[in-house]
Amino acid sequence: MLPSALLPLARRVEASSIASRLARGTFWSLVGTVLARGLSVLASIVVARKLGKEGFGELGIIQSTVLNLSVFAAYGLGMTATKHIAEFRSNDQERAGRILALSGTTAAVAGVLLAGGLVVSAPWMAERILAAPHLTGLLRVGALFLFLSALNGAQTGALAGFEAFRTIARVNLLTGIATFFCIVGGVLLGGLSGAVWGLVISTAIGWLVAHLAVRKEAARFGVPLSFHGIGREIPILRSFSLPAILASALYGPINWVCSAMLVNQPGGYAQMGLFNATNQWFAMVMFLPGLLGQVVLPMLSESMGAGNDVRSRRILQLTVLTNAAVVVPLVLVASLASPWLMSLYGAGFNTAWPVLVISLVTAGLLAIQSPVGQSLNAEGRLWTVFLMNLGWAVFFIGMNMLLINRGAAGLATARLVAYMFQCTVFAVLVLRSSIYGRKVAAATGS
């Protein structure tokens, strides 16, 4: 099916075990996720037209609140499942099964605790932090969304550990279809409340689909789904999951804090609506690097565990180049089309095209540097990553305090500057990491 001009490139990819694994994993993830993200953007346009700037801003802050809290339970445990299932699925199925059970159980417990905390604190949070007491009830509904998101994070991590990227594509596609119909149907029937309930229902459907997929992949590799002896794997939670959670959990709350600073400004919810609209395109640019990250982490974990520095460097370099080749043209085209893209959201959104350009540039920068973070994760340097992310957080909040009076443009600019700082630090770290450090040492004879 390929044009003849692309056949030499295809043969080169097939001849390389690294490139072919990356290509297969990314392709199947891409198939499902492109449609899912496209449906998400289409749904957001329908919802924005129905709710207007302020209503869309309120939905955005509810989603941001819930998703940022879910990071504490989902991302670190998902990464734990990915790394260790990839490492043990072929040579120690019993241990892989224990880690699978441990990550799922811990995600469920953490999800219950976080959801309960959100239910209790919703009145205070809505009134004191969000300056919107009428959102109390919807924040409590969002607690269900929070619990289900925590479970889904661990399940997605497990599927990535099995390198079941075709299965992940199916899960993403089915979840995207459910999300589109549930949210659009919800907002048409019940406005903002209906949209939030639509998120809950679609996430529940996604959990069921992913749960069945995990059971199927575990059976394919002979990994037993048993809780017997999972206590022996608890040290993994301390040595890997804890720093992973702390490192990843900074992003959500810091983005949420900066968003809360925006909505507390005069006309803040209208500005949040503009920022929320541009954030849809930020996520669109980031989806392919996110897919590659899922593919790269198990590959890097496997090669670093075997001490194969040459293979690790090739994986990292190929991923960075692939991300750059994809996102740079996309950022340029979308930036040129930004006035038209923002006009799709309805009256009052078209003036925010500079905010969209800033968000697109930020996404491009983050996409190129994201494999660097994955290499440090695979190397087990989670505490170093946490400290670097802490520096990003301080930088983001400080810049946001200086620029928040500029509304959505100020928030977007502060985020861009913070990621520029993080990108520079991560580049230095990876050049001094073991896979490059040993190369330098060998070259110098030290």
C-alpha positions as CSV (number, residue, x, y, z in Angstrom):
1,M,0.0,0.0,0.0
2,L,3.0,2.3,0.4
3,P,4.2,4.6,-2.5
4,S,7.3,3.3,-4.1
5,A,9.3,6.3,-2.8
6,L,8.7,5.1,0.8
7,L,9.6,1.5,0.2
8,P,13.3,1.9,1.0
9,L,12.4,3.6,4.3
10,A,10.0,0.8,5.1
11,R,12.7,-1.8,4.4
12,R,15.1,0.0,6.7
13,V,12.5,0.0,9.5
14,E,11.8,-3.7,9.0
15,A,15.5,-4.5,9.1
16,S,16.0,-2.8,12.5
17,S,14.6,-4.6,15.5
18,I,14.4,-1.3,17.4
19,A,12.7,0.7,14.6
20,S,10.3,-2.1,13.8
21,R,9.2,-2.5,17.4
22,L,8.7,1.3,17.7
23,A,6.8,1.4,14.5
24,R,4.5,-1.5,15.3
25,G,3.7,-0.3,18.8
26,T,3.3,3.3,17.7
27,F,1.2,2.5,14.6
28,W,-1.4,0.5,16.5
29,S,-1.6,3.0,19.3
30,L,-1.9,5.8,16.6
31,V,-4.8,4.1,14.9
32,G,-7.1,4.1,17.9
33,T,-5.8,7.3,19.5
34,V,-6.1,9.5,16.4
35,L,-9.8,8.8,16.2
36,A,-10.3,9.0,19.9
37,R,-8.5,12.4,20.1
38,G,-10.4,13.7,17.1
39,L,-13.7,12.7,18.7
40,S,-12.6,14.5,21.9
41,V,-11.8,17.7,20.0
42,L,-15.1,17.5,18.1
43,A,-17.0,16.9,21.4
44,S,-15.3,19.9,23.0
45,I,-16.4,22.1,20.1
46,V,-20.0,21.0,20.5
47,V,-19.8,21.4,24.3
48,A,-18.2,24.9,24.0
49,R,-20.9,26.0,21.7
50,K,-23.6,24.7,24.1
51,L,-22.1,26.0,27.3
52,G,-20.4,29.2,26.2
53,K,-17.0,30.5,27.5
54,E,-17.9,30.5,31.2
55,G,-19.7,27.2,31.2
56,F,-16.8,25.6,29.2
57,G,-14.4,27.1,31.7
58,E,-16.3,25.6,34.6
59,L,-16.2,22.2,32.9
60,G,-12.5,22.6,32.3
61,I,-11.7,23.4,36.0
62,I,-13.7,20.4,37.1
63,Q,-11.9,18.1,34.7
64,S,-8.6,19.6,35.7
65,T,-9.3,19.2,39.4
66,V,-10.3,15.5,39.0
67,L,-7.6,14.5,36.6
68,N,-4.8,16.2,38.6
69,L,-5.9,14.4,41.7
70,S,-6.0,11.1,39.8
71,V,-2.3,11.4,39.0
72,F,-1.5,10.5,42.6
73,A,-3.1,7.1,42.1
74,A,-2.8,6.5,38.4
75,Y,0.5,7.6,36.8
76,G,3.1,6.3,39.2
77,L,1.3,2.9,39.5
78,G,0.8,2.7,35.8
79,M,4.6,3.3,35.3
80,T,5.4,0.7,37.9
81,A,3.2,-1.9,36.1
82,T,4.8,-1.0,32.7
83,K,8.4,-1.3,33.8
84,H,8.2,-4.4,35.9
85,I,5.7,-6.4,33.8
86,A,8.0,-5.7,30.8
87,E,10.9,-6.9,32.8
88,F,9.4,-10.1,34.2
89,R,6.6,-11.1,31.8
90,S,8.8,-13.7,30.0
91,N,11.2,-14.9,32.6
92,D,9.2,-14.7,35.9
93,Q,5.5,-14.8,35.3
94,E,4.7,-15.4,38.9
95,R,6.3,-12.1,39.9
96,A,4.8,-10.3,37.0
97,G,1.4,-11.5,38.3
98,R,2.1,-10.3,41.8
99,I,3.1,-6.8,40.5
100,L,0.0,-6.7,38.4
101,A,-2.2,-7.4,41.3
102,L,-0.3,-5.0,43.6
103,S,-0.5,-2.1,41.2
104,G,-4.3,-2.7,40.7
105,T,-5.0,-3.0,44.4
106,T,-3.0,0.0,45.3
107,A,-4.7,2.1,42.6
108,A,-8.1,1.1,43.9
109,V,-7.2,1.9,47.5
110,A,-5.7,5.3,46.5
111,G,-8.7,6.0,44.3
112,V,-11.1,5.5,47.2
113,L,-9.1,7.7,49.5
114,L,-8.7,10.5,47.0
115,A,-12.4,10.3,45.9
116,G,-13.5,10.4,49.5
117,G,-11.3,13.4,50.2
118,L,-12.8,15.2,47.2
119,V,-16.3,14.5,48.4
120,V,-15.5,15.9,51.9
121,S,-13.5,18.9,50.7
122,A,-15.7,19.9,47.7
123,P,-17.6,22.7,49.5
124,W,-14.5,24.3,50.8
125,M,-12.7,23.8,47.5
126,A,-15.5,25.3,45.4
127,E,-16.0,28.3,47.6
128,R,-12.5,29.2,48.8
129,I,-10.3,28.1,45.9
130,L,-12.5,28.1,42.8
131,A,-14.7,31.1,43.9
132,A,-17.7,29.1,42.6
133,P,-19.8,27.5,45.4
134,H,-22.4,26.3,42.9
135,L,-19.8,23.7,41.6
136,T,-19.8,21.8,44.9
137,G,-22.2,19.1,43.7
138,L,-20.4,18.6,40.4
139,L,-17.1,18.2,42.1
140,R,-18.6,15.5,44.2
141,V,-19.9,13.8,41.0
142,G,-16.4,14.1,39.7
143,A,-15.2,11.9,42.6
144,L,-16.6,8.9,40.7
145,F,-14.6,10.1,37.7
146,L,-11.5,10.3,39.9
147,F,-11.9,6.7,41.2
148,L,-12.4,5.2,37.8
149,S,-9.4,7.2,36.3
150,A,-7.2,5.8,39.0
151,L,-8.1,2.3,38.1
152,N,-7.7,3.0,34.4
153,G,-4.2,4.4,34.9
154,A,-2.9,1.1,36.4
155,Q,-4.6,-1.0,33.7
156,T,-3.2,1.0,30.9
157,G,0.3,0.7,32.4
158,A,-0.2,-3.1,32.6
159,L,-1.2,-3.3,28.9
160,A,1.9,-1.2,28.0
161,G,4.1,-3.6,30.0
162,F,2.7,-6.5,27.9
163,E,3.5,-4.3,24.8
164,A,-0.2,-4.9,23.8
165,F,-0.3,-1.7,21.8
166,R,-2.9,-3.0,19.3
167,T,-5.1,-3.8,22.3
168,I,-4.5,-0.3,23.7
169,A,-5.5,1.1,20.4
170,R,-8.9,-0.8,20.6
171,V,-9.4,0.3,24.2
172,N,-8.7,4.0,23.3
173,L,-10.9,3.9,20.3
174,L,-13.9,2.4,22.1
175,T,-13.4,4.7,25.1
176,G,-13.2,7.7,22.7
177,I,-16.4,6.7,21.0
178,A,-18.1,6.3,24.4
179,T,-16.8,9.7,25.6
180,F,-18.1,11.5,22.5
181,F,-21.6,10.2,22.8
182,C,-21.8,10.4,26.6
183,I,-20.5,13.9,26.9
184,V,-22.3,15.3,23.9
185,G,-25.5,13.6,24.9
186,G,-25.0,14.7,28.4
187,V,-24.5,18.4,27.6
188,L,-27.5,18.4,25.2
189,L,-29.8,16.8,27.9
190,G,-28.5,18.4,31.1
191,G,-26.0,21.2,30.3
192,L,-22.9,21.3,32.5
193,S,-24.2,18.7,34.9
194,G,-25.0,16.3,32.0
195,A,-21.5,16.8,30.6
196,V,-19.9,15.8,34.0
197,W,-22.1,12.7,34.3
198,G,-21.1,11.9,30.7
199,L,-17.5,11.9,31.7
200,V,-18.2,9.5,34.6
201,I,-20.2,7.0,32.4
202,S,-17.7,7.0,29.6
203,T,-14.8,6.4,32.0
204,A,-16.7,3.5,33.5
205,I,-17.1,2.0,30.1
206,G,-13.4,2.5,29.5
207,W,-12.6,0.7,32.7
208,L,-14.6,-2.3,31.8
209,V,-13.0,-2.6,28.3
210,A,-9.5,-2.2,29.7
211,H,-10.1,-4.7,32.5
212,L,-11.2,-7.4,30.0
213,A,-8.1,-6.6,27.9
214,V,-5.7,-6.9,30.8
215,R,-7.1,-10.4,31.7
216,K,-6.7,-11.5,28.1
217,E,-3.1,-10.3,27.7
218,A,-2.1,-11.8,31.1
219,A,-3.5,-15.2,29.9
220,R,-1.5,-14.9,26.7
221,F,1.8,-14.5,28.5
222,G,0.9,-17.0,31.2
223,V,0.9,-14.4,33.9
224,P,-1.4,-15.5,36.8
225,L,-3.9,-13.0,38.2
226,S,-3.4,-13.9,41.8
227,F,-3.1,-11.8,45.0
228,H,-1.1,-14.5,46.8
229,G,2.2,-13.2,48.0
230,I,1.8,-9.6,46.7
231,G,3.2,-8.5,50.1
232,R,6.7,-9.5,48.8
233,E,6.5,-6.8,46.1
234,I,5.7,-3.9,48.5
235,P,9.3,-2.7,48.5
236,I,8.7,-1.7,44.8
237,L,6.2,0.8,46.0
238,R,8.8,2.5,48.1
239,S,11.7,2.4,45.7
240,F,9.9,3.0,42.4
241,S,6.2,3.9,42.8
242,L,6.6,6.6,45.5
243,P,9.2,8.8,43.6
244,A,7.3,8.1,40.4
245,I,4.0,9.3,41.9
246,L,5.7,12.4,43.5
247,A,7.5,13.3,40.2
248,S,4.4,13.0,38.1
249,A,1.9,14.3,40.6
250,L,3.5,17.7,40.6
251,Y,2.3,18.4,37.1
252,G,-1.4,18.1,37.8
253,P,-1.7,20.1,41.0
254,I,0.7,22.8,39.8
255,N,-1.3,23.2,36.6
256,W,-4.5,23.3,38.7
257,V,-3.1,25.9,41.1
258,C,-2.1,28.1,38.2
259,S,-5.6,27.6,36.6
260,A,-7.2,28.5,40.0
261,M,-5.1,31.7,40.0
262,L,-6.6,32.5,36.6
263,V,-10.2,31.9,37.5
264,N,-9.9,34.1,40.6
265,Q,-9.0,37.1,38.3
266,P,-11.8,39.5,37.0
267,G,-13.4,37.6,34.1
268,G,-11.3,34.6,35.1
269,Y,-13.8,31.9,34.0
270,A,-14.1,33.4,30.6
271,Q,-10.3,33.4,30.3
272,M,-10.2,29.8,31.5
273,G,-12.7,28.9,28.8
274,L,-10.2,30.3,26.2
275,F,-7.3,28.5,27.8
276,N,-9.3,25.3,28.0
277,A,-10.1,25.5,24.2
278,T,-6.4,25.9,23.3
279,N,-5.5,23.1,25.7
280,Q,-7.4,20.7,23.5
281,W,-4.9,21.3,20.7
282,F,-2.0,21.1,23.2
283,A,-3.2,17.6,24.0
284,M,-3.7,16.8,20.3
285,V,0.0,17.6,19.6
286,M,1.1,15.6,22.6
287,F,-0.8,12.5,21.8
288,L,1.8,10.9,19.5
289,P,4.7,11.5,21.8
290,G,2.6,10.1,24.6
291,L,2.1,6.9,22.5
292,L,5.8,6.7,21.8
293,G,6.5,7.1,25.5
294,Q,4.3,4.0,26.2
295,V,6.3,2.1,23.6
296,V,9.7,3.4,24.6
297,L,9.5,2.8,28.4
298,P,9.3,-1.0,28.3
299,M,11.9,-1.1,25.5
300,L,14.4,1.1,27.5
301,S,13.7,-0.9,30.7
302,E,14.5,-4.1,28.9
303,S,17.7,-2.9,27.3
304,M,19.0,-1.0,30.3
305,G,18.3,-4.0,32.5
306,A,20.5,-6.0,30.2
307,G,23.2,-3.3,30.3
308,N,23.0,-2.7,26.5
309,D,24.0,1.0,26.4
310,V,24.3,1.0,22.6
311,R,20.8,-0.2,22.1
312,S,19.5,2.2,24.7
313,R,21.1,5.2,23.0
314,R,19.7,4.1,19.6
315,I,16.2,3.8,21.1
316,L,16.4,7.3,22.7
317,Q,17.9,9.0,19.7
318,L,15.4,7.4,17.3
319,T,12.4,8.5,19.5
320,V,13.6,12.1,19.8
321,L,14.0,12.4,16.0
322,T,10.6,10.8,15.4
323,N,8.9,13.1,17.8
324,A,10.6,16.1,16.2
325,A,9.7,15.0,12.6
326,V,6.0,14.7,13.6
327,V,5.3,17.6,15.9
328,V,7.4,20.4,14.3
329,P,5.3,20.4,11.0
330,L,2.1,20.0,12.9
331,V,2.9,23.0,15.2
332,L,3.8,25.1,12.2
333,V,0.6,24.3,10.3
334,A,-1.7,24.6,13.3
335,S,-0.1,27.9,14.3
336,L,-0.8,29.4,10.8
337,A,-4.4,28.1,11.0
338,S,-4.9,29.3,14.6
339,P,-7.4,32.1,13.9
340,W,-9.6,29.8,12.0
341,L,-9.2,26.9,14.5
342,M,-10.3,29.2,17.4
343,S,-13.2,30.5,15.5
344,L,-14.6,27.0,15.4
345,Y,-15.4,27.3,19.1
346,G,-17.8,30.1,18.6
347,A,-18.1,33.8,19.2
348,G,-15.5,35.3,21.6
349,F,-13.0,32.5,21.0
350,N,-11.3,33.8,17.8
351,T,-9.4,36.5,19.6
352,A,-7.4,33.9,21.6
353,W,-5.4,32.6,18.6
354,P,-2.1,33.9,20.1
355,V,-2.8,31.8,23.1
356,L,-3.2,28.8,20.8
357,V,0.1,29.5,19.2
358,I,1.9,29.7,22.6
359,S,0.2,26.4,23.6
360,L,1.3,24.7,20.4
361,V,4.9,25.8,20.7
362,T,4.9,24.5,24.3
363,A,3.5,21.2,23.2
364,G,6.2,20.9,20.5
365,L,9.0,21.6,23.0
366,L,7.6,19.1,25.5
367,A,7.1,16.4,22.8
368,I,10.8,16.6,21.8
369,Q,12.1,16.4,25.3
370,S,9.6,13.7,26.6
371,P,11.8,10.7,25.6
372,V,14.6,12.1,27.8
373,G,12.3,11.8,30.8
374,Q,11.4,8.2,29.9
375,S,15.1,7.3,29.7
376,L,15.6,8.6,33.3
377,N,12.5,6.7,34.4
378,A,13.8,3.5,32.8
379,E,17.2,4.0,34.5
380,G,15.4,4.2,37.8
381,R,16.5,7.8,38.6
382,L,13.0,8.8,39.8
383,W,14.2,10.9,42.7
384,T,16.3,13.0,40.3
385,V,13.3,13.4,38.0
386,F,11.2,14.5,41.1
387,L,13.7,17.2,42.0
388,M,13.8,18.5,38.4
389,N,10.0,18.6,38.3
390,L,10.0,20.5,41.6
391,G,12.2,23.1,40.0
392,W,9.7,23.3,37.1
393,A,6.8,23.8,39.5
394,V,8.5,26.6,41.3
395,F,9.4,28.3,38.0
396,F,5.8,27.9,36.7
397,I,4.2,29.4,39.7
398,G,6.6,32.2,39.9
399,M,6.2,33.2,36.2
400,N,2.4,32.8,36.5
401,M,2.3,35.2,39.4
402,L,4.1,37.8,37.3
403,L,1.9,37.2,34.2
404,I,-1.5,36.2,35.4
405,N,-3.0,39.7,34.9
406,R,-2.6,39.0,31.2
407,G,-5.3,36.3,31.4
408,A,-5.1,33.1,29.3
409,A,-2.1,34.4,27.4
410,G,-0.2,35.0,30.7
411,L,-0.9,31.4,31.9
412,A,0.1,29.9,28.6
413,T,3.4,32.0,28.5
414,A,4.3,31.0,32.1
415,R,3.9,27.3,31.2
416,L,6.1,27.8,28.1
417,V,8.9,29.4,30.0
418,A,8.7,26.7,32.7
419,Y,9.0,23.9,30.2
420,M,11.9,25.7,28.5
421,F,13.7,25.6,31.9
422,Q,12.9,21.9,32.3
423,C,14.0,21.0,28.8
424,T,17.4,22.5,29.4
425,V,17.9,20.7,32.7
426,F,16.7,17.3,31.3
427,A,19.1,17.6,28.4
428,V,22.0,18.1,30.7
429,L,20.9,15.1,32.9
430,V,20.6,12.7,30.0
431,L,24.0,13.6,28.6
432,R,25.4,12.7,32.0
433,S,23.3,9.6,32.5
434,S,24.8,6.1,32.5
435,I,24.1,5.3,28.8
436,Y,26.0,8.4,27.7
437,G,28.4,8.5,30.6
438,R,29.8,5.1,29.9
439,K,30.2,6.1,26.3
440,V,32.3,9.2,27.3
441,A,34.3,7.2,29.7
442,A,35.1,4.6,27.1
443,A,36.1,7.2,24.6
444,T,38.5,8.9,27.1
445,G,39.9,5.7,28.4
446,S,38.9,6.6,31.9
